[in-house]
Amino acid sequence: MKLHSDDNQQYQTVTGYDASGVEINAERFNYSLLVMPETPPRPWDVTRFEDLTAQHFEQIALDAPDVVILGTGERQRFVHPRLITSLTDKRTGVESMDSQAACRTYNVLMGEGRKVTLALIIDAA
């Protein structure tokens, strides 16, 4: 699905997505990544939802977001609470949703000026 373009490209905006990847500011990514409004997307070393560990979320916690939107692939899945304690201990919200909903939600929160991180799992299989 393609999304409408935004004139304000200084921020990292999801401009398209499908089952095999995502576009950030019209640049295609076919691997899992972390996206924040004011920094370039960076790879996230997660290849499958089942491989998530507490260390993956500790990496996100270092950025001190207000909220994390976790895109879990084609369907919504929930992580065990013990994996996200590095975030919840800092009162950082973590919302899990399918990746398409996560991309849309990230764009809305980013547009509102929120300090949001999109943690998107792109299944490498």
N, C-alpha and C positions, 0 to 999 in steps of 0.2 A: 504494500500500500504506500502511496506517495502522500505526503502531507504538503500543505501550502508553504511557500517559502516566506521567510521573515526578513525584513530589511536590516534587522539588527544582528549581523553575523559575528559580532564580537563575542557572543555567547555560544556555547556548544548546544545546538538544537538538533533534535531528532527530526530529520527531513524525510525519512522513509524506513520501512522495515518489512521483512518477510521471515519465513521460517529459517532461512539460512544465514541471515545477517541483518545489519542495520546500517543506515546512512546517518552520519553526523555532519551537518553542514554540507550535504551532498557528497561526502567522502564515504565510500563503502568499507565496512568492517565485517569480516567473516569469522571472528573469534570473540570470546568473552571479553568484556571490557568494563571499565569504570568511567563514568561520564559525570562531570561536574560543570556548572555553568561557565566558570571563568578560567578553566585550565583544559589543555588538550586532552582528548580521550587517551586512556592508557590501558594496555593489556591487563587482564585479570586472569591469573593462572587456574581457572576452573574450566574443566571440559564437560563435566556432567553434574547435575544437581546432587547426585549421590556422593560426589567427591568433596562436597563442602566441608570445611573444618573451621574450628574457632579461629585459626590463624588467618583465614580469608577475611573474616569480619574484623579482626584486629588491624589488618592492613587498612580497611576502610575507616576505622575509628581514629587513625592517625590524622585524617583530614578534618576531623571534628564537624561532620555535617549535622544539621538539625534533624534531618530525616533521610532514611535510605529506602529507595524503591528497588526491590529485588525482583527482577524479571526472570521467571523460572522456566521459560520455554513455552511450548504450545499450551500447557495447562498450568493452572495455579497449584503451587505446592508450598508447604510451610516447613520452615527449618525448625529444628528442635531448639527450645529456648536456651539451652546451655551453650549453643554455638554462637549466640549473639550477645552474651553477657558483657563483652567489651563495649558494646554500643548501649545496651539498656542500662548498664551501670552509670552511664553518662547522660541518661535520660534522652537518648537519641531514639526516635521512632524508627521501626523497621516494618515496612509493609511488603508483603509478598503478593505477587499477582502474575498472571501470564504475561509474556514479554510484550505483546502488543499493547495491553492495558498499561504496563509499566512505562512504555515509551510515551504514551499519551499523557499519563499522569506526571511524568518527569517534565514534559514541556509546559504543562499548566503551572506546576510549582515553580519551575525556573522562571516563567513569565511573571510570576508574582513576586520575584525577587528573593525567594527562599533559598537557603543554603542546603541544597538537595544533592544527593549522589544517586545516580542510576547505576546499579550493579546488575549487569545484564549477562545472563548465561546463554552463550550460543553453543549448542551441542555440536561438537566437532565430528560426530559420527555421520 
